[in-house]
């Protein structure tokens, strides 16, 4: 079984946050995600730098890790094919459409979602979609 990873998981890996080793294990077996994930994780790096949580050198290293993971360690699923399902999930579950896309991907593929987002995990649980909070 392949894992679906969301932006919170990818950002945790790139920023070497607590639990990043859990994501590293998944990256070794080519998890699935959507291209939105890369943009969201990149934004997390930018926000961390702006808030002074990391310096410019750390931001550059995190960005490099993001690009390399995106090129070599992720399988991308087309987002448009998930939009109808994601819209329904967002409307009924109260999560953002951004979070709902990852839930829809896990639902579509039958794979487990790996996330650091508690609200997203709870929404997946309510829909009987496998999800792991780390």
KOLBA-114215 format. One record per atom (N, C-alpha, C): y, z, x; residue number from 1; residue in one letter; chain; atom name. Coordinates in pm, 1 decimal, decimal comma, always signed. Atoms other than C-alpha are relative to their C-alpha. Example, Ala and Ser with C-alpha at 12.3 -4.5 7.8 and 13.67 -1.06 7.14 Angstrom:
! KOLBA-114215
{site {-119,0 +0,0 +89,0} 1 "A" "A" "N"};
{site {-450,0 +780,0 +1230,0} 1 "A" "A" "CA"};
{site {+120,0 +0,0 +90,0} 1 "A" "A" "C"};
{site {-119,0 -6,0 -82,0} 2 "S" "A" "N"};
{site {-106,0 +714,0 +1367,0} 2 "S" "A" "CA"};
{site {+109,0 +73,0 -77,0} 2 "S" "A" "C"};
This chain:
! KOLBA-114215
{site {-118,9 +0,0 +83,8} 1 "X" "A" "N"};
{site {+0,0 +0,0 +0,0} 1 "X" "A" "CA"};
{site {+124,5 +0,0 +87,8} 1 "X" "A" "C"};
{site {-128,1 +8,5 -69,3} 2 "X" "A" "N"};
{site {+344,3 -94,2 +123,4} 2 "X" "A" "CA"};
{site {+97,3 +95,5 -68,1} 2 "X" "A" "C"};
{site {-101,9 -88,6 +55,3} 3 "X" "A" "N"};
{site {+644,0 +132,3 +71,1} 3 "X" "A" "CA"};
{site {+128,5 -77,5 -21,9} 3 "X" "A" "C"};
{site {-134,9 +50,3 +24,8} 4 "X" "A" "N"};
{site {+978,0 +40,9 -82,1} 4 "X" "A" "CA"};
{site {+95,5 +103,3 +57,5} 4 "X" "A" "C"};
{site {-99,2 -95,0 -49,3} 5 "X" "A" "N"};
{site {+1266,8 +197,7 +107,5} 5 "X" "A" "CA"};
{site {+137,0 -36,4 -54,9} 5 "X" "A" "C"};
{site {-135,8 +21,0 +50,6} 6 "X" "A" "N"};
{site {+1617,4 +244,6 -22,6} 6 "X" "A" "CA"};
{site {+100,1 +22,7 +112,5} 6 "X" "A" "C"};
{site {-105,2 -11,9 -101,4} 7 "X" "A" "N"};
{site {+1949,9 +264,8 +158,1} 7 "X" "A" "CA"};
{site {+9,6 +140,2 +57,6} 7 "X" "A" "C"};
{site {-7,6 -136,4 -53,0} 8 "X" "A" "N"};
{site {+1940,1 +643,5 +187,9} 8 "X" "A" "CA"};
{site {-104,9 +20,6 +108,6} 8 "X" "A" "C"};
{site {+105,5 -10,2 -101,2} 9 "X" "A" "N"};
{site {+1613,1 +614,8 +379,7} 9 "X" "A" "CA"};
{site {+36,6 -78,9 +125,4} 9 "X" "A" "C"};
{site {-36,5 +82,1 -115,8} 10 "X" "A" "N"};
{site {+1733,0 +331,7 +601,9} 10 "X" "A" "CA"};
{site {+117,0 +60,7 +75,9} 10 "X" "A" "C"};
{site {-114,3 -64,7 -65,5} 11 "X" "A" "N"};
{site {+2061,6 +510,6 +671,9} 11 "X" "A" "CA"};
{site {-45,5 +123,1 +77,7} 11 "X" "A" "C"};
{site {+51,5 -118,4 -69,9} 12 "X" "A" "N"};
{site {+1872,2 +828,9 +763,0} 12 "X" "A" "CA"};
{site {-64,2 -39,9 +132,1} 12 "X" "A" "C"};
{site {+60,2 +49,0 -123,8} 13 "X" "A" "N"};
{site {+1675,2 +629,2 +1018,3} 13 "X" "A" "CA"};
{site {+107,5 -39,7 +100,6} 13 "X" "A" "C"};
{site {-103,1 +52,4 -90,9} 14 "X" "A" "N"};
{site {+1980,2 +456,9 +1166,3} 14 "X" "A" "CA"};
{site {+88,3 +110,1 +56,5} 14 "X" "A" "C"};
{site {-87,2 -110,1 -41,9} 15 "X" "A" "N"};
{site {+2183,8 +777,5 +1183,4} 15 "X" "A" "CA"};
{site {-78,4 +115,7 +62,3} 15 "X" "A" "C"};
{site {+88,0 -103,3 -55,8} 16 "X" "A" "N"};
{site {+1886,3 +981,5 +1309,9} 16 "X" "A" "CA"};
{site {+19,4 +134,1 -71,8} 16 "X" "A" "C"};
{site {-14,1 -120,8 +80,8} 17 "X" "A" "N"};
{site {+1927,9 +1227,9 +1025,9} 17 "X" "A" "CA"};
{site {-135,5 +67,6 -15,5} 17 "X" "A" "C"};
{site {+122,8 -75,8 +21,8} 18 "X" "A" "N"};
{site {+1672,6 +1492,4 +937,0} 18 "X" "A" "CA"};
{site {-98,6 -85,0 -80,2} 18 "X" "A" "C"};
{site {+103,5 +77,0 +67,3} 19 "X" "A" "N"};
{site {+1348,6 +1322,6 +838,0} 19 "X" "A" "CA"};
{site {-6,0 -146,3 +39,9} 19 "X" "A" "C"};
{site {-2,1 +142,2 -37,6} 20 "X" "A" "N"};
{site {+1427,6 +993,2 +1012,2} 20 "X" "A" "CA"};
{site {-135,6 -48,0 +51,1} 20 "X" "A" "C"};
{site {+131,6 +37,3 -50,7} 21 "X" "A" "N"};
{site {+1082,1 +1000,0 +1170,6} 21 "X" "A" "CA"};
{site {-93,0 -45,1 -112,7} 21 "X" "A" "C"};
{site {+79,0 +44,0 +115,9} 22 "X" "A" "N"};
{site {+932,9 +962,3 +821,1} 22 "X" "A" "CA"};
{site {+26,9 -148,7 -27,2} 22 "X" "A" "C"};
{site {-37,1 +140,3 +20,9} 23 "X" "A" "N"};
{site {+1121,7 +633,0 +783,3} 23 "X" "A" "CA"};
{site {-54,8 -85,6 +114,2} 23 "X" "A" "C"};
{site {+51,8 +73,0 -115,7} 24 "X" "A" "N"};
{site {+1021,5 +525,9 +1134,6} 24 "X" "A" "CA"};
{site {-146,8 -36,9 -20,3} 24 "X" "A" "C"};
{site {+141,5 +29,8 +26,4} 25 "X" "A" "N"};
{site {+654,9 +551,8 +1034,7} 25 "X" "A" "CA"};
{site {-13,7 -117,6 -96,8} 25 "X" "A" "C"};
{site {+5,4 +110,0 +97,0} 26 "X" "A" "N"};
{site {+720,5 +320,4 +740,0} 26 "X" "A" "CA"};
{site {+46,4 -131,4 +62,0} 26 "X" "A" "C"};
{site {-51,1 +122,5 -62,0} 27 "X" "A" "N"};
{site {+920,0 +72,5 +949,0} 27 "X" "A" "CA"};
{site {-105,4 -67,9 +86,5} 27 "X" "A" "C"};
{site {+106,6 +57,3 -83,5} 28 "X" "A" "N"};
{site {+614,3 +23,6 +1167,2} 28 "X" "A" "CA"};
{site {-96,4 -86,9 -80,8} 28 "X" "A" "C"};
{site {+91,9 +77,7 +84,2} 29 "X" "A" "N"};
{site {+424,8 -122,8 +869,5} 29 "X" "A" "CA"};
{site {+75,1 -90,7 -98,3} 29 "X" "A" "C"};
{site {-81,0 +97,6 +73,2} 30 "X" "A" "N"};
{site {+703,8 -345,8 +731,9} 30 "X" "A" "CA"};
{site {+17,2 +31,6 -148,8} 30 "X" "A" "C"};
{site {-25,9 -32,0 +140,4} 31 "X" "A" "N"};
{site {+828,2 -181,8 +411,3} 31 "X" "A" "CA"};
{site {+82,3 -109,5 -67,8} 31 "X" "A" "C"};
{site {-74,3 +96,9 +80,0} 32 "X" "A" "N"};
{site {+990,8 -379,8 +132,3} 32 "X" "A" "CA"};
{site {+130,9 +61,9 -46,5} 32 "X" "A" "C"};
{site {-128,9 -43,6 +52,2} 33 "X" "A" "N"};
{site {+1352,8 -356,1 +24,5} 33 "X" "A" "CA"};
{site {+75,4 -123,2 -49,9} 33 "X" "A" "C"};
{site {-87,4 +110,8 +40,0} 34 "X" "A" "N"};
{site {+1640,4 -570,6 -100,7} 34 "X" "A" "CA"};
{site {+113,2 -9,2 +102,0} 34 "X" "A" "C"};
{site {-107,2 +17,4 -98,4} 35 "X" "A" "N"};
{site {+1926,9 -711,2 +106,5} 35 "X" "A" "CA"};
{site {+114,7 +98,2 -20,8} 35 "X" "A" "C"};
{site {-101,5 -100,7 +29,7} 36 "X" "A" "N"};
{site {+2163,8 -469,6 -66,3} 36 "X" "A" "CA"};
{site {-17,9 +123,9 +88,0} 36 "X" "A" "C"};
{site {+31,9 -117,9 -80,2} 37 "X" "A" "N"};
{site {+1991,5 -195,7 +134,3} 37 "X" "A" "CA"};
{site {+73,0 -2,3 +134,1} 37 "X" "A" "C"};
{site {-63,9 +12,5 -131,1} 38 "X" "A" "N"};
{site {+2133,2 -326,1 +461,4} 38 "X" "A" "CA"};
{site {+149,8 +27,1 -10,9} 38 "X" "A" "C"};
{site {-144,3 -20,4 +19,2} 39 "X" "A" "N"};
{site {+2488,7 -332,0 +327,8} 39 "X" "A" "CA"};
{site {+31,1 +145,5 -30,7} 39 "X" "A" "C"};
{site {-21,7 -140,9 +33,0} 40 "X" "A" "N"};
{site {+2459,0 +17,1 +180,2} 40 "X" "A" "CA"};
{site {-20,0 +89,5 +122,4} 40 "X" "A" "C"};
{site {+24,2 -79,4 -120,6} 41 "X" "A" "N"};
{site {+2312,4 +158,2 +502,4} 41 "X" "A" "CA"};
{site {+112,9 -19,8 +100,5} 41 "X" "A" "C"};
{site {-113,2 +28,0 -88,4} 42 "X" "A" "N"};
{site {+2587,5 -11,2 +702,9} 42 "X" "A" "CA"};
{site {+122,4 +79,1 -44,8} 42 "X" "A" "C"};
{site {-112,6 -76,7 +52,2} 43 "X" "A" "N"};
{site {+2845,4 +149,4 +476,4} 43 "X" "A" "CA"};
{site {-15,5 +148,7 +32,1} 43 "X" "A" "C"};
{site {+23,7 -140,4 -34,1} 44 "X" "A" "N"};
{site {+2684,4 +489,7 +537,8} 44 "X" "A" "CA"};
{site {+36,8 +27,3 +145,8} 44 "X" "A" "C"};
{site {-37,5 -13,8 -140,9} 45 "X" "A" "N"};
{site {+2731,4 +435,7 +911,9} 45 "X" "A" "CA"};
{site {+151,9 +2,2 +13,7} 45 "X" "A" "C"};
{site {-146,8 +6,1 -3,7} 46 "X" "A" "N"};
{site {+3097,0 +340,6 +861,4} 46 "X" "A" "CA"};
{site {+59,9 +130,5 -51,9} 46 "X" "A" "C"};
{site {-50,9 -124,7 +58,8} 47 "X" "A" "N"};
{site {+3156,9 +645,6 +639,7} 47 "X" "A" "CA"};
{site {-22,3 +116,9 +95,5} 47 "X" "A" "C"};
{site {+27,4 -107,9 -95,6} 48 "X" "A" "N"};
{site {+2990,2 +877,0 +893,0} 48 "X" "A" "CA"};
{site {+98,7 -4,1 +116,2} 48 "X" "A" "C"};
{site {-97,1 +13,8 -109,6} 49 "X" "A" "N"};
{site {+3218,7 +739,7 +1165,8} 49 "X" "A" "CA"};
{site {+139,9 +39,5 -46,3} 49 "X" "A" "C"};
{site {-133,3 -33,4 +51,7} 50 "X" "A" "N"};
{site {+3531,8 +767,9 +950,9} 50 "X" "A" "CA"};
{site {+17,9 +149,6 -21,5} 50 "X" "A" "C"};
{site {-6,5 -144,5 +25,0} 51 "X" "A" "N"};
{site {+3448,7 +1127,9 +865,5} 51 "X" "A" "CA"};
{site {-13,3 +81,8 +128,0} 51 "X" "A" "C"};
{site {+12,3 -69,5 -127,0} 52 "X" "A" "N"};
{site {+3403,4 +1211,3 +1232,5} 52 "X" "A" "CA"};
{site {-136,2 +63,0 +22,3} 52 "X" "A" "C"};
{site {+134,6 -54,4 -16,2} 53 "X" "A" "N"};
{site {+3034,0 +1289,9 +1191,8} 53 "X" "A" "CA"};
{site {-71,2 -62,1 +119,2} 53 "X" "A" "C"};
{site {+50,0 +68,2 -119,2} 54 "X" "A" "N"};
{site {+2953,2 +1038,2 +1463,9} 54 "X" "A" "CA"};
{site {+118,2 -68,5 +67,5} 54 "X" "A" "C"};
{site {-108,7 +69,7 -69,5} 55 "X" "A" "N"};
{site {+3168,6 +879,4 +1731,9} 55 "X" "A" "CA"};
{site {-26,1 -151,0 -1,4} 55 "X" "A" "C"};
{site {+11,7 +146,6 +2,8} 56 "X" "A" "N"};
{site {+3223,3 +506,8 +1786,2} 56 "X" "A" "CA"};
{site {-124,9 -49,9 +72,0} 56 "X" "A" "C"};
{site {+120,4 +39,7 -73,0} 57 "X" "A" "N"};
{site {+2942,0 +484,0 +2039,6} 57 "X" "A" "CA"};
{site {-124,1 +21,3 -85,6} 57 "X" "A" "C"};
{site {+114,3 -27,2 +87,9} 58 "X" "A" "N"};
{site {+2697,2 +648,9 +1800,9} 58 "X" "A" "CA"};
{site {-2,6 -98,0 -117,4} 58 "X" "A" "C"};
{site {-7,4 +96,2 +110,2} 59 "X" "A" "N"};
{site {+2819,1 +422,1 +1520,7} 59 "X" "A" "CA"};
{site {-53,5 -136,0 +44,4} 59 "X" "A" "C"};
{site {+46,6 +129,2 -51,6} 60 "X" "A" "N"};
{site {+2758,3 +114,6 +1736,4} 60 "X" "A" "CA"};
{site {-151,6 +0,1 +20,0} 60 "X" "A" "C"};
{site {+145,2 -10,5 -18,6} 61 "X" "A" "N"};
{site {+2407,6 +235,7 +1825,6} 61 "X" "A" "CA"};
{site {-72,6 +0,6 -134,3} 61 "X" "A" "C"};
{site {+59,4 -3,3 +134,2} 62 "X" "A" "N"};
{site {+2331,8 +309,1 +1459,6} 62 "X" "A" "CA"};
{site {+1,6 -138,7 -62,7} 62 "X" "A" "C"};
{site {-11,3 +135,8 +53,3} 63 "X" "A" "N"};
{site {+2455,8 -36,4 +1361,6} 63 "X" "A" "CA"};
{site {-101,9 -92,5 +66,8} 63 "X" "A" "C"};
{site {+99,0 +80,7 -72,3} 64 "X" "A" "N"};
{site {+2237,1 -194,2 +1630,9} 64 "X" "A" "CA"};
{site {-140,7 +28,3 -53,7} 64 "X" "A" "C"};
{site {+131,1 -36,5 +55,7} 65 "X" "A" "N"};
{site {+1934,9 -1,9 +1498,9} 65 "X" "A" "CA"};
{site {-18,8 -61,8 -138,3} 65 "X" "A" "C"};
{site {+4,9 +59,9 +133,4} 66 "X" "A" "N"};
{site {+2017,5 -124,6 +1148,1} 66 "X" "A" "CA"};
{site {-29,2 -149,7 +8,1} 66 "X" "A" "C"};
{site {+21,6 +144,5 -13,5} 67 "X" "A" "N"};
{site {+2037,7 -488,1 +1258,0} 67 "X" "A" "CA"};
{site {-142,1 -30,8 +46,9} 67 "X" "A" "C"};
{site {+134,6 +25,0 -51,7} 68 "X" "A" "N"};
{site {+1713,1 -468,5 +1453,8} 68 "X" "A" "CA"};
{site {-106,3 +28,2 -105,1} 68 "X" "A" "C"};
{site {+95,7 -30,9 +107,0} 69 "X" "A" "N"};
{site {+1526,9 -298,9 +1169,8} 69 "X" "A" "CA"};
{site {+2,4 -109,3 -106,2} 69 "X" "A" "C"};
{site {-14,2 +104,6 +101,9} 70 "X" "A" "N"};
{site {+1661,8 -561,5 +931,1} 70 "X" "A" "CA"};
{site {-66,9 -130,2 +42,4} 70 "X" "A" "C"};
{site {+57,7 +124,6 -50,9} 71 "X" "A" "N"};
{site {+1547,6 -847,9 +1151,1} 71 "X" "A" "CA"};
{site {-151,1 +6,3 +18,7} 71 "X" "A" "C"};
{site {+138,8 -6,7 -44,2} 72 "X" "A" "N"};
{site {+1207,3 -719,0 +1256,5} 72 "X" "A" "CA"};
{site {-91,1 +91,9 -80,3} 72 "X" "A" "C"};
{site {+84,0 -102,8 +60,5} 73 "X" "A" "N"};
{site {+1087,7 -432,2 +1037,6} 73 "X" "A" "CA"};
{site {+8,4 +10,5 -151,7} 73 "X" "A" "C"};
{site {-14,1 -7,1 +145,2} 74 "X" "A" "N"};
{site {+1176,8 -507,3 +675,9} 74 "X" "A" "CA"};
{site {-39,0 -132,5 -64,3} 74 "X" "A" "C"};
{site {+25,4 +116,2 +85,1} 75 "X" "A" "N"};
{site {+1046,2 -746,2 +414,2} 75 "X" "A" "CA"};
{site {+100,1 +6,0 -114,3} 75 "X" "A" "C"};
{site {-102,6 +2,0 +104,3} 76 "X" "A" "N"};
{site {+1317,3 -851,2 +170,0} 76 "X" "A" "CA"};
{site {-50,8 -69,5 -125,9} 76 "X" "A" "C"};
{site {+37,5 +51,8 +131,0} 77 "X" "A" "N"};
{site {+1254,0 -907,3 -199,2} 77 "X" "A" "CA"};
{site {+126,4 -51,2 -67,5} 77 "X" "A" "C"};
{site {-120,2 +53,7 +64,6} 78 "X" "A" "N"};
{site {+1495,3 -1124,8 -400,1} 78 "X" "A" "CA"};
{site {+52,7 +92,5 -110,3} 78 "X" "A" "C"};
{site {-60,8 -94,4 +94,0} 79 "X" "A" "N"};
{site {+1735,0 -902,6 -594,3} 79 "X" "A" "CA"};
{site {+13,5 -55,6 -141,0} 79 "X" "A" "C"};
{site {-24,2 +56,2 +133,2} 80 "X" "A" "N"};
{site {+1805,4 -1141,3 -881,5} 80 "X" "A" "CA"};
{site {-121,5 +11,9 -90,8} 80 "X" "A" "C"};
{site {+121,9 -15,1 +78,5} 81 "X" "A" "N"};
{site {+1444,3 -1121,0 -993,8} 81 "X" "A" "CA"};
{site {-20,5 +140,7 -52,7} 81 "X" "A" "C"};
{site {+10,8 -140,5 +40,8} 82 "X" "A" "N"};
{site {+1489,7 -745,4 -1037,3} 82 "X" "A" "CA"};
{site {+111,3 +42,8 -94,1} 82 "X" "A" "C"};
{site {-122,1 -41,1 +68,5} 83 "X" "A" "N"};
{site {+1822,0 -747,1 -1217,1} 83 "X" "A" "CA"};
{site {-21,5 +43,1 -145,0} 83 "X" "A" "C"};
{site {+23,8 -39,1 +139,6} 84 "X" "A" "N"};
{site {+1696,4 -736,4 -1578,3} 84 "X" "A" "CA"};
{site {-61,5 +139,3 -7,8} 84 "X" "A" "C"};
{site {+66,4 -129,9 -1,4} 85 "X" "A" "N"};
{site {+1464,9 -446,4 -1506,6} 85 "X" "A" "CA"};
{site {+93,4 +109,5 +50,8} 85 "X" "A" "C"};
{site {-93,8 -98,2 -56,4} 86 "X" "A" "N"};
{site {+1725,9 -268,1 -1293,9} 86 "X" "A" "CA"};
{site {+107,9 +37,1 -100,8} 86 "X" "A" "C"};
{site {-101,8 -26,6 +102,3} 87 "X" "A" "N"};
{site {+1984,1 -302,3 -1570,1} 87 "X" "A" "CA"};
{site {-54,6 +96,9 -104,5} 87 "X" "A" "C"};
{site {+60,7 -88,6 +99,9} 88 "X" "A" "N"};
{site {+1748,1 -143,0 -1822,8} 88 "X" "A" "CA"};
{site {-23,5 +139,8 +55,2} 88 "X" "A" "C"};
{site {+21,3 -130,6 -63,3} 89 "X" "A" "N"};
{site {+1659,9 +136,3 -1580,8} 89 "X" "A" "CA"};
{site {+132,1 +74,6 +12,4} 89 "X" "A" "C"};
{site {-131,3 -63,9 -15,9} 90 "X" "A" "N"};
{site {+2027,1 +206,6 -1508,9} 90 "X" "A" "CA"};
{site {+53,0 +50,1 -133,9} 90 "X" "A" "C"};
{site {-49,6 -38,1 +132,6} 91 "X" "A" "N"};
{site {+2115,9 +214,6 -1879,2} 91 "X" "A" "CA"};
{site {-76,3 +119,9 -55,6} 91 "X" "A" "C"};
{site {+81,6 -105,7 +60,9} 92 "X" "A" "N"};
{site {+1826,3 +439,4 -1980,0} 92 "X" "A" "CA"};
{site {-13,5 +125,2 +86,0} 92 "X" "A" "C"};
{site {+25,0 -113,4 -89,3} 93 "X" "A" "N"};
{site {+1802,7 +664,5 -1673,4} 93 "X" "A" "CA"};
{site {+125,4 +67,4 +52,9} 93 "X" "A" "C"};
{site {-123,6 -60,9 -47,9} 94 "X" "A" "N"};
{site {+2165,2 +727,3 -1585,6} 94 "X" "A" "CA"};
{site {+24,5 -14,1 +149,0} 94 "X" "A" "C"};
{site {-25,3 +23,9 -142,3} 95 "X" "A" "N"};
{site {+2134,2 +608,8 -1225,9} 95 "X" "A" "CA"};
{site {+88,0 -123,7 +12,9} 95 "X" "A" "C"};
{site {-81,8 +119,0 -22,6} 96 "X" "A" "N"};
{site {+2361,9 +347,4 -1074,3} 96 "X" "A" "CA"};
{site {-89,0 -123,5 +3,9} 96 "X" "A" "C"};
{site {+76,1 +124,6 -10,3} 97 "X" "A" "N"};
{site {+2255,8 -15,2 -1080,0} 97 "X" "A" "CA"};
{site {-53,2 -16,9 +142,5} 97 "X" "A" "C"};
{site {+44,2 +8,1 -139,6} 98 "X" "A" "N"};
{site {+2233,2 +9,9 -700,3} 98 "X" "A" "CA"};
{site {-131,1 +75,7 +19,0} 98 "X" "A" "C"};
{site {+123,2 -78,7 -9,9} 99 "X" "A" "N"};
{site {+1972,2 +286,1 -724,7} 99 "X" "A" "CA"};
{site {-110,8 -59,0 -86,2} 99 "X" "A" "C"};
{site {+98,7 +56,1 +92,1} 100 "X" "A" "N"};
{site {+1800,4 +118,5 -1018,2} 100 "X" "A" "CA"};
{site {-71,3 -121,5 +59,1} 100 "X" "A" "C"};
{site {+63,6 +116,9 -62,3} 101 "X" "A" "N"};
{site {+1732,8 -194,7 -811,1} 101 "X" "A" "CA"};
{site {-121,6 +42,7 +82,1} 101 "X" "A" "C"};
{site {+112,5 -47,9 -80,9} 102 "X" "A" "N"};
{site {+1509,9 +5,9 -574,7} 102 "X" "A" "CA"};
{site {-114,3 +49,2 -88,9} 102 "X" "A" "C"};
{site {+102,2 -45,9 +94,6} 103 "X" "A" "N"};
{site {+1328,5 +168,9 -866,7} 103 "X" "A" "CA"};
{site {-69,7 -121,0 -61,9} 103 "X" "A" "C"};
{site {+57,2 +122,4 +57,6} 104 "X" "A" "N"};
{site {+1279,0 -174,1 -1024,6} 104 "X" "A" "CA"};
{site {-91,7 -70,0 +99,9} 104 "X" "A" "C"};
{site {+83,6 +61,7 -103,1} 105 "X" "A" "N"};
{site {+1141,5 -305,0 -694,9} 105 "X" "A" "CA"};
{site {-133,2 +73,8 +12,3} 105 "X" "A" "C"};
{site {+123,8 -78,3 -7,3} 106 "X" "A" "N"};
{site {+889,4 -20,3 -673,5} 106 "X" "A" "CA"};
{site {-86,7 -25,6 -123,6} 106 "X" "A" "C"};
{site {+72,6 +29,1 +123,8} 107 "X" "A" "N"};
{site {+793,9 -85,1 -1035,6} 107 "X" "A" "CA"};
{site {-63,6 -139,2 +6,9} 107 "X" "A" "C"};
{site {+47,9 +138,7 -7,2} 108 "X" "A" "N"};
{site {+756,7 -460,0 -976,9} 108 "X" "A" "CA"};
{site {-117,6 -14,9 +96,3} 108 "X" "A" "C"};
{site {+103,1 +15,5 -103,4} 109 "X" "A" "N"};
{site {+545,6 -425,0 -662,6} 109 "X" "A" "CA"};
{site {-114,9 +99,2 -14,9} 109 "X" "A" "C"};
{site {+101,2 -104,4 +12,1} 110 "X" "A" "N"};
{site {+352,3 -113,6 -764,9} 110 "X" "A" "CA"};
{site {-6,1 +89,7 +121,8} 110 "X" "A" "C"};
{site {-4,4 -79,5 -122,4} 111 "X" "A" "N"};
{site {+451,9 +46,9 -436,4} 111 "X" "A" "CA"};
{site {+82,7 +126,0 -19,8} 111 "X" "A" "C"};
{site {-73,7 -125,8 +3,7} 112 "X" "A" "N"};
{site {+592,8 +391,8 -368,4} 112 "X" "A" "CA"};
{site {+141,0 -20,4 +54,6} 112 "X" "A" "C"};
{site {-139,2 +2,2 -45,4} 113 "X" "A" "N"};
{site {+969,6 +437,0 -329,8} 113 "X" "A" "CA"};
{site {+24,0 +118,9 +91,5} 113 "X" "A" "C"};
{site {-38,0 -105,3 -93,9} 114 "X" "A" "N"};
{site {+1087,4 +637,0 -27,2} 114 "X" "A" "CA"};
{site {+151,5 +14,8 -4,0} 114 "X" "A" "C"};
{site {-143,4 -22,0 +17,9} 115 "X" "A" "N"};
{site {+1429,4 +794,9 -79,9} 115 "X" "A" "CA"};
{site {+40,4 +141,1 +40,5} 115 "X" "A" "C"};
{site {-57,8 -133,5 -19,8} 116 "X" "A" "N"};
{site {+1656,0 +1087,3 +3,5} 116 "X" "A" "CA"};
{site {+83,5 +39,0 -120,8} 116 "X" "A" "C"};
{site {-83,4 -18,4 +118,4} 117 "X" "A" "N"};
{site {+1825,5 +1060,1 -335,9} 117 "X" "A" "CA"};
{site {-80,7 +68,5 -110,9} 117 "X" "A" "C"};
{site {+75,1 -79,0 +98,0} 118 "X" "A" "N"};
{site {+1699,8 +1334,8 -568,8} 118 "X" "A" "CA"};
{site {+10,3 -59,5 -141,3} 118 "X" "A" "C"};
{site {-19,1 +56,0 +134,6} 119 "X" "A" "N"};
{site {+1848,3 +1178,2 -883,6} 119 "X" "A" "CA"};
{site {-82,1 -128,4 -17,3} 119 "X" "A" "C"};
{site {+79,0 +123,1 +3,3} 120 "X" "A" "N"};
{site {+1683,8 +846,1 -801,8} 120 "X" "A" "CA"};
{site {-149,1 +32,2 -10,7} 120 "X" "A" "C"};
{site {+141,0 -42,7 +4,3} 121 "X" "A" "N"};
{site {+1349,2 +1018,1 -740,1} 121 "X" "A" "CA"};
{site {-35,9 +49,2 -139,3} 121 "X" "A" "C"};
{site {+27,0 -53,4 +133,5} 122 "X" "A" "N"};
{site {+1372,8 +1202,2 -1072,2} 122 "X" "A" "CA"};
{site {-5,3 -111,2 -104,1} 122 "X" "A" "C"};
{site {+2,4 +114,1 +92,7} 123 "X" "A" "N"};
{site {+1452,8 +878,5 -1256,5} 123 "X" "A" "CA"};
{site {-131,0 -77,1 +14,7} 123 "X" "A" "C"};
{site {+127,4 +69,1 -23,4} 124 "X" "A" "N"};
{site {+1150,7 +711,1 -1095,6} 124 "X" "A" "CA"};
{site {-115,4 +80,3 -59,1} 124 "X" "A" "C"};
{site {+105,4 -85,8 +55,5} 125 "X" "A" "N"};
{site {+932,5 +1008,0 -1191,0} 125 "X" "A" "CA"};
{site {-7,4 -12,7 -151,8} 125 "X" "A" "C"};
{site {-2,3 +11,8 +146,8} 126 "X" "A" "N"};
{site {+1043,4 +984,6 -1554,9} 126 "X" "A" "CA"};
{site {-60,1 -132,2 -46,5} 126 "X" "A" "C"};
{site {+54,8 +131,8 +33,0} 127 "X" "A" "N"};
{site {+940,8 +618,5 -1551,6} 127 "X" "A" "CA"};
{site {-143,4 -17,8 +50,4} 127 "X" "A" "C"};
{site {+137,1 +1,9 -53,1} 128 "X" "A" "N"};
{site {+603,8 +705,6 -1393,1} 128 "X" "A" "CA"};
{site {-15,5 -98,9 +115,7} 128 "X" "A" "C"};
{site {+1,0 +84,5 -119,1} 129 "X" "A" "N"};
{site {+693,9 +513,6 -1078,1} 129 "X" "A" "CA"};
{site {-13,0 +91,6 +120,7} 129 "X" "A" "C"};
{site {+22,4 -84,5 -117,2} 130 "X" "A" "N"};
{site {+564,8 +660,1 -753,3} 130 "X" "A" "CA"};
{site {+124,8 +2,7 +87,4} 130 "X" "A" "C"};
{site {-117,1 -15,5 -87,1} 131 "X" "A" "N"};
{site {+846,8 +799,9 -540,8} 131 "X" "A" "CA"};
{site {-19,3 +123,9 +85,3} 131 "X" "A" "C"};
{site {+7,8 -113,0 -93,5} 132 "X" "A" "N"};
{site {+871,3 +1030,4 -240,6} 132 "X" "A" "CA"};
{site {+140,1 +35,3 +46,5} 132 "X" "A" "C"};
{site {-126,8 -51,7 -49,3} 133 "X" "A" "N"};
{site {+1173,2 +1244,4 -161,4} 133 "X" "A" "CA"};
{site {-26,8 +63,2 +135,5} 133 "X" "A" "C"};
{site {+21,6 -59,9 -132,5} 134 "X" "A" "N"};
{site {+1201,0 +1330,6 +207,0} 134 "X" "A" "CA"};
{site {+127,2 +63,1 +50,8} 134 "X" "A" "C"};
